[in-house]
Amino acid sequence: LRVGGLGGIIGREGKLGRREEAEHLRMMGAVLREKPEVLVLHAGPDVPGRRVHGSAPIREVLEGREEVLVVCGHAHWEEPLATLTGGTQVLNVDSRAVLLQRAR
């Protein structure tokens, strides 16, 4: 299982755990080029049509990458699983314990 991750959130540089949007997306792209099966992010994407907190720029980078499961948190989603345009699945684990098993 190939796992990649990126800590921190998009925000004003100089505050702990935050970086400028362009730098955050550049780093995320570098991780995705390694083709992880699971991508762990602190903050996740927004989901059009759902009332969840997330980042549109992160969503735009992730859309169409159906080969990766995105695991994120930072903001609680009532419904923890979402599918983005193009098939990317996003699992929000904020305030949850989740057990993942490989399909047989």
N, C-alpha and C positions, 0 to 999 in steps of 0.2 A: 504494500500500500504506500503510495507516494503522497506525503503530506507536506504542504508548504504553508507559511503563515506570515502575517504582517501585523505588528502591534501598533498601537497608537491610533489617533483619529485625525481627521482633517480639522484644522483650526489655526489659530494665531500662533505662529512659531514663537518660541520663548516660553510658552506655558508647557508645563510637564506633560509629556505624552501626546503632544500635538505637532503637526507639521503642515506646511503649506500644501494646498490641494495638488498642484502640479508635481511636487516631490512625492507625495503620497501615491498618486496614480502611477508615476514612473516606477516606484519601488514595487507596487502591486503588479505592474506589467512584467517586471523582471522575474518575480516569483512565478507568474503564470507561464512564462516562456519555458520554465523547467517542467511544465506539464504535470502538476500535481493532480491526484485524484480527489483529494480533500484540500480545500483552502480555508485556513482559519484566519478570520479577521476580527479585530476588536469591534469595530462599527461596520454595519452592513449596508446594503443598498436600500433605496426606497423601492416600493412595489406599486406601480400605477394601478389605480382602481381599488387599492386597499388603504385603510387609514393606519399606516405604520410609520414610525420614525426611521429614516434612513437617508442615504446619500444618492442623489441622482447621478453624479459623476461616477461613483462606484458601480452603480447599476449599469451605466453605459459601457464600462469596461468589461463587465461580466456577461452581458447579454450574448447569447449565441454560443456559450461555452458549456454545452450539455455534458461534456466529459468530466466536469468537476462539480463536487458537492461543496457549497460554501457554508461554513459554520461560523456564526457571528453572535454577538450579544450587544452590549452597551445600552440598548433600549429594548424594553420588553414588548413583545408582540403577543396579542391574545391568541392568535392562530400561529403556531411556530413554523409551519412549513409553507413555502411559496415557490412558485415556478416563474421565472422571468421569461420574457420573449426569447425564443430560440432554445428553450429547454433547460436553462441553468436552474438547478434546485438550490434553494437557500433555506437553511435550518437555523432559526434563532433559538439559542439555548440560554438566553438571559433568564436567571432565576429558575432554571430547570436542571434536572439530571436526565441525561439522554443516553441510552444504550444503542449503539449501532452494530448491526450484524451484517456480514456479507450474505448476499442472496445465494441460495443453493441451486 
